[in-house]
Amino acid sequence: MNDAAERVAASAGGVAASGKPPQHRLAVAWLLLPVALFVAAVAWLVAADPLRSLNIGAPPVENLTFERTILDAEGVHLLVRAGGSEPMTLAQVQIDDAYWTFTQRPGGAIPRGATAWIDVPFPWVLGEAHLVKIVTRTGATFAHEIRVAVPTPRPTAGQLQLQALIGIFVGIVPVAIGLLFFPALRGVGARGMQFLLALTVGLLAFLLVDTFEEALEIAGEAAPLFQGPVLVFMVALASFLILFAVGRRGGRPTGIALAVFLALGIGLHNLGEGLAIGAAFASGAAGLGTFLVLGFTLHNITEGIGIAAPMLRLRPPLIAFAGLTLLAGGPAVIGMWAGSLAAAPQWAALALAIGAGAILQVVVEIGDYLRREGAGPSGVLLSFPALSGFAVGVALMYATAVLVKI
């Protein structure tokens, strides 16, 4: 009888316990409650439309961004992105104050955030400037200037080879030349090492500011819905935090590991730089002449010297130098291809922002390495070799940047 009573009591206890929902079910319920309330509020707002009484017949807010321009034998082709409060309908196209027939792909109203191609059979003139105006159904006008009319490069094997050659001279060759200074730099003493590491920080500090400037400038050309400046800063911060966490996972990076992160940061910067150069080259906004290519080469040699600095106390194998060269300079080739064929402003700004975060991570790591080299918290950082190295690094980058600014 006692055993039977115990079984009955246990069964009753189990029923009572099962009558209460488990803790995780309560957590799910509390999670779903605000979501359900939000969905209900949105449904009521859409169904009741309480803002209808505030509508006094004003036209919708409209915005149109020109993302890409292609010129060929058939005329002018424009990739536009709508950013208005309602779908936009394009009514007319003007080029040089004359109206032209056009076709739209896809047709109809363009939803917010969507893109469409506008094809105009306009006989553009090589080397001249043309002003395009698109008029919407509401009468709003959006203008786009073709500064220099040149045929848009087609993705042919010859064109890709030419762009790869330019990318090699702009990215890979200067980094390789800079790394060739490695044997000559190995004989420096402790103060010389401090100078070179601080020189690297100066190079990267200039590169960081320059990258942010380029990213913000390009982001300003993107559609407002991408929130260009916010995108740049948030992506750069995320890039810095991710790379910092990865770099510190096995302790503070030094030697070849630090050089790899340095090459990665420079490579990401060169990717964004290649996107910008390729897009400008394709649109005719900049003539990429021999002088400009040589200027980029000289400007980027200093980056190779900076990559070599963290490894001066080691004897890395030749394969390490080849890998660092490709990691730092190779993305310039990819950027040239993408920029001249299919890049949009938001993607170039995104690549530059990632590069800025990577460069900031290396600046922090090298600064921390310099600090640990001294006796006090800032003994080496404020020493004459470090301060003079930083100043020389910034001055070198500034002086060589004069050759590539157009």
C-alpha positions in Angstrom: 0.0 0.0 0.0 2.8 2.4 0.8 4.4 1.8 -2.6 1.1 2.4 -4.4 0.6 5.6 -2.4 4.0 6.8 -3.4 3.4 6.1 -7.0 0.1 8.0 -6.9 1.8 10.9 -5.2 4.6 11.0 -7.7 2.1 10.8 -10.6 0.2 13.7 -9.1 3.4 15.7 -8.6 4.4 15.1 -12.2 1.0 16.3 -13.4 1.3 19.4 -11.3 4.8 20.0 -12.5 3.8 19.5 -16.1 1.0 22.0 -15.6 3.6 24.8 -15.4 5.3 25.7 -18.7 9.1 25.1 -18.7 11.4 28.1 -18.3 12.4 28.2 -21.9 8.8 28.3 -23.0 8.3 31.4 -20.9 11.3 33.0 -22.5 10.0 32.2 -26.0 6.6 33.7 -25.0 8.1 36.9 -23.7 10.2 37.1 -26.9 7.2 36.6 -29.2 4.9 39.0 -27.3 6.6 42.3 -28.4 7.0 40.9 -31.9 3.2 40.1 -32.1 2.4 43.6 -30.8 4.6 45.2 -33.4 3.0 43.2 -36.2 -0.4 44.1 -35.0 0.5 47.8 -34.8 1.9 47.8 -38.3 -1.2 46.0 -39.6 -3.5 48.6 -38.0 -1.4 51.4 -39.4 -1.6 50.0 -43.0 -5.3 49.2 -42.7 -6.5 52.4 -41.0 -4.1 54.8 -42.7 -4.5 57.5 -40.1 -2.0 59.7 -42.0 -4.4 60.0 -44.9 -6.0 63.1 -43.5 -2.6 64.9 -43.5 -2.3 64.4 -47.3 -2.8 67.8 -48.9 -1.9 66.7 -52.5 1.8 67.3 -52.3 3.9 65.2 -54.7 5.9 62.3 -53.3 9.5 62.7 -52.3 11.7 61.5 -55.2 15.4 60.8 -55.6 17.4 59.3 -58.5 21.0 58.3 -58.4 23.2 57.6 -61.5 25.3 54.6 -60.7 26.9 53.7 -64.0 27.3 55.2 -67.5 28.1 53.2 -70.6 28.9 54.8 -73.9 29.0 52.6 -77.1 28.0 52.8 -80.8 24.3 52.5 -79.9 24.3 55.6 -77.7 24.2 56.3 -73.9 23.2 53.7 -71.3 22.5 54.8 -67.7 22.0 52.7 -64.7 19.9 54.6 -62.2 18.6 53.7 -58.7 15.4 55.1 -57.3 15.3 56.3 -53.7 11.9 58.1 -53.4 9.1 57.5 -50.9 7.0 55.9 -53.7 7.8 54.1 -56.9 9.1 56.5 -59.5 8.0 56.8 -63.2 10.4 58.3 -65.7 8.8 60.5 -68.3 11.5 62.3 -70.3 15.2 62.3 -71.0 17.1 65.4 -72.0 20.7 65.4 -73.3 22.3 68.8 -73.9 18.9 70.5 -73.6 17.3 68.3 -76.3 14.7 65.7 -75.6 15.4 62.1 -76.8 13.4 58.9 -77.0 14.5 56.3 -74.6 13.8 52.8 -73.5 13.8 51.5 -69.9 14.9 48.1 -68.7 12.8 46.9 -66.8 9.9 49.1 -67.8 7.2 50.7 -65.5 7.6 52.4 -62.2 10.9 51.9 -60.4 10.4 50.8 -56.7 12.4 52.4 -53.9 15.9 50.9 -53.9 15.5 49.2 -57.3 17.6 49.9 -60.4 16.8 50.3 -64.1 18.8 50.8 -67.3 18.0 53.8 -69.5 19.0 53.4 -73.1 19.2 56.6 -75.2 20.2 56.5 -78.9 22.3 59.7 -78.5 25.2 60.3 -80.9 27.7 61.3 -78.3 31.0 63.0 -79.4 34.3 61.6 -78.4 36.2 63.8 -75.9 33.3 66.2 -75.3 31.1 66.7 -72.2 27.4 66.0 -72.2 24.7 66.9 -69.7 21.9 64.3 -69.1 18.6 65.3 -67.4 15.9 62.8 -66.5 12.4 64.2 -65.8 10.0 62.1 -63.7 6.2 61.9 -64.0 5.9 64.5 -61.2 8.2 67.0 -63.0 11.2 66.5 -60.8 14.5 66.7 -62.7 17.8 64.9 -62.0 21.0 65.8 -63.8 24.1 63.8 -64.6 27.3 65.1 -66.3 29.4 63.0 -68.6 32.6 64.9 -68.2 34.5 63.2 -71.0 32.8 61.0 -73.5 34.9 57.9 -74.3 33.8 54.4 -75.3 33.3 52.2 -72.2 35.8 49.3 -72.2 34.3 46.0 -73.0 35.3 42.8 -71.1 37.6 41.5 -73.8 40.7 39.5 -73.2 42.9 42.3 -74.4 41.2 44.9 -72.2 41.5 42.7 -69.1 45.2 42.1 -69.9 45.9 45.8 -70.2 44.1 46.5 -66.9 45.9 43.7 -65.2 49.2 45.2 -66.4 48.3 48.6 -64.9 47.2 46.9 -61.7 50.5 45.1 -61.5 52.5 48.3 -61.9 50.2 50.1 -59.4 50.1 47.4 -56.7 52.4 44.4 -57.1 55.6 46.0 -58.5 56.0 48.8 -55.9 55.4 46.4 -52.9 58.0 44.0 -54.3 60.5 46.8 -54.8 59.8 48.0 -51.2 60.4 44.5 -49.8 63.7 44.3 -51.7 65.1 46.8 -49.1 64.8 44.0 -46.5 68.5 42.9 -46.6 69.8 46.4 -46.4 67.5 47.2 -43.4 68.4 44.1 -41.4 71.6 45.7 -40.1 70.0 48.5 -38.1 70.3 48.5 -34.4 67.6 48.9 -31.7 67.2 52.6 -32.4 67.1 52.0 -36.1 64.4 49.4 -35.6 62.3 51.9 -33.6 62.7 54.4 -36.4 61.6 51.9 -39.0 58.6 50.7 -37.0 57.6 54.3 -36.3 58.1 55.1 -40.0 55.6 52.3 -40.8 53.1 53.8 -38.4 53.5 57.2 -40.1 53.0 55.6 -43.5 49.8 53.8 -42.3 48.5 56.9 -40.4 48.6 58.9 -43.7 47.1 56.0 -45.6 44.4 55.7 -43.0 43.3 59.4 -43.3 43.6 59.2 -47.1 41.5 56.0 -47.2 38.8 57.6 -45.1 38.8 60.7 -47.3 38.4 58.6 -50.5 35.8 56.4 -49.0 33.6 59.4 -47.8 34.1 61.1 -51.2 32.9 58.0 -53.1 30.1 57.3 -50.6 28.7 60.8 -51.4 28.1 59.6 -54.9 26.1 56.6 -53.8 22.3 56.6 -53.4 21.2 58.3 -50.2 19.4 55.1 -49.0 22.8 53.5 -48.5 23.7 56.2 -45.9 27.2 56.4 -47.3 29.1 58.2 -44.4 27.4 56.0 -41.8 28.2 52.9 -43.9 31.9 53.9 -44.1 32.4 54.5 -40.4 30.4 51.4 -39.2 32.1 49.0 -41.7 35.5 50.4 -40.8 34.8 49.9 -37.1 33.5 46.3 -37.7 36.6 45.5 -39.9 38.9 46.8 -37.1 37.2 44.9 -34.3 37.1 41.6 -36.3 40.7 41.7 -37.4 41.8 42.8 -33.9 40.0 39.9 -32.4 41.4 37.5 -34.9 44.9 38.9 -34.5 44.8 38.7 -30.7 43.4 35.2 -30.6 46.9 33.6 -30.4 48.4 36.5 -28.5 49.8 39.8 -29.8 51.0 39.4 -33.4 54.7 39.9 -34.1 57.1 39.2 -36.9 55.6 37.5 -40.0 52.1 37.5 -38.4 52.2 41.3 -38.0 53.6 41.7 -41.5 50.7 39.6 -42.8 48.1 41.8 -41.2 50.0 44.8 -42.5 49.9 43.4 -46.0 46.2 42.5 -45.6 45.4 46.1 -44.7 47.3 47.6 -47.5 45.8 45.0 -49.9 42.3 45.9 -48.9 43.2 49.6 -49.4 44.6 48.8 -52.9 41.4 46.9 -53.7 39.3 50.0 -53.0 41.9 52.2 -54.8 41.8 49.9 -57.8 38.0 50.1 -57.9 38.1 53.9 -57.9 40.9 54.0 -60.6 39.1 51.5 -62.8 35.8 53.3 -62.6 37.5 56.7 -63.4 39.4 55.1 -66.2 36.3 53.6 -67.8 34.3 56.8 -67.5 37.0 59.0 -68.9 37.1 61.1 -65.7 40.9 60.5 -65.4 43.5 59.8 -68.1 45.7 57.0 -66.6 48.9 58.0 -68.4 52.4 56.8 -67.9 53.3 59.6 -65.5 50.3 58.7 -63.3 51.2 55.0 -63.2 54.7 55.8 -62.3 53.4 58.1 -59.6 51.3 55.3 -58.1 54.3 53.0 -58.3 56.6 55.4 -56.4 53.9 56.2 -53.9 53.3 52.5 -53.0 57.0 51.6 -52.7 56.9 53.0 -49.2 54.2 50.4 -48.4 56.6 47.6 -49.2 59.2 49.0 -46.8 56.6 49.2 -44.1 55.7 45.5 -44.6 59.3 44.5 -44.2 59.9 46.4 -41.0 58.2 43.9 -38.5 60.4 41.1 -39.9 63.8 42.6 -39.7 64.9 40.4 -36.8 63.9 37.2 -38.6 65.0 35.3 -41.7 61.7 34.7 -43.6 61.8 32.3 -46.5 61.4 33.7 -50.1 57.9 32.2 -50.3 56.9 34.5 -47.5 58.0 37.6 -49.5 56.1 36.4 -52.5 53.0 35.8 -50.5 53.2 39.2 -48.8 53.7 40.9 -52.2 50.6 39.2 -53.7 48.5 39.9 -50.6 49.3 43.6 -50.6 49.5 44.3 -54.3 47.3 41.7 -56.0 44.0 43.2 -55.0 44.8 46.3 -57.1 44.4 44.1 -60.2 41.0 42.7 -59.1 39.9 46.3 -58.2 40.9 47.5 -61.7 38.8 44.8 -63.3 35.8 45.3 -61.1 36.0 49.1 -61.2 36.1 49.4 -65.0 33.4 46.8 -65.6 30.7 46.7 -62.9 31.6 48.8 -59.8 29.0 51.0 -58.1 30.0 53.8 -55.7 28.7 52.0 -52.6 30.8 49.0 -53.3 34.0 51.0 -53.8 33.3 52.9 -50.5 32.6 49.6 -48.8 36.0 48.2 -49.9 37.8 51.3 -48.8 36.1 51.2 -45.4 37.1 47.6 -44.8 40.7 48.6 -45.8 40.6 51.6 -43.4 39.6 49.3 -40.5 42.4 46.8 -41.4 44.9 49.7 -41.5 43.8 51.0 -38.1 44.2 47.5 -36.6 47.8 47.4 -37.8 48.5 50.9 -36.5 47.3 49.8 -33.1 49.3 46.6 -33.1 52.6 48.2 -34.3 52.1 51.0 -31.7 51.6 48.5 -29.0 54.7 46.6 -30.1 56.7 49.8 -30.0 55.3 50.6 -26.5 56.4 47.1 -25.2 59.9 47.7 -26.6 60.4 50.5 -24.1 60.9 50.5 -20.3 58.0 52.7 -19.5 54.4 53.0 -20.9 55.4 55.5 -23.5 59.2 55.5 -23.4 59.8 54.4 -27.0 56.8 56.1 -28.4 58.1 59.5 -27.3 61.7 58.8 -28.1 63.5 60.7 -30.9 63.8 57.7 -33.3 60.1 57.0 -33.0 58.9 60.6 -33.4 61.3 61.3 -36.2 60.3 58.0 -37.9 56.6 58.8 -37.7 57.2 62.3 -39.1 59.4 60.9 -42.0 56.7 58.3 -42.8 53.9 60.9 -43.0 56.2 63.2 -45.1 57.1 60.4 -47.5 53.5 59.5 -48.1 52.4 63.1 -48.5 55.2 63.9 -51.0 54.6 60.9 -53.2 50.8 61.4 -53.0 51.3 64.7 -54.9 52.1 62.6 -57.9 48.9 60.6 -57.9 46.3 63.3 -57.0 44.4 64.5 -60.0 
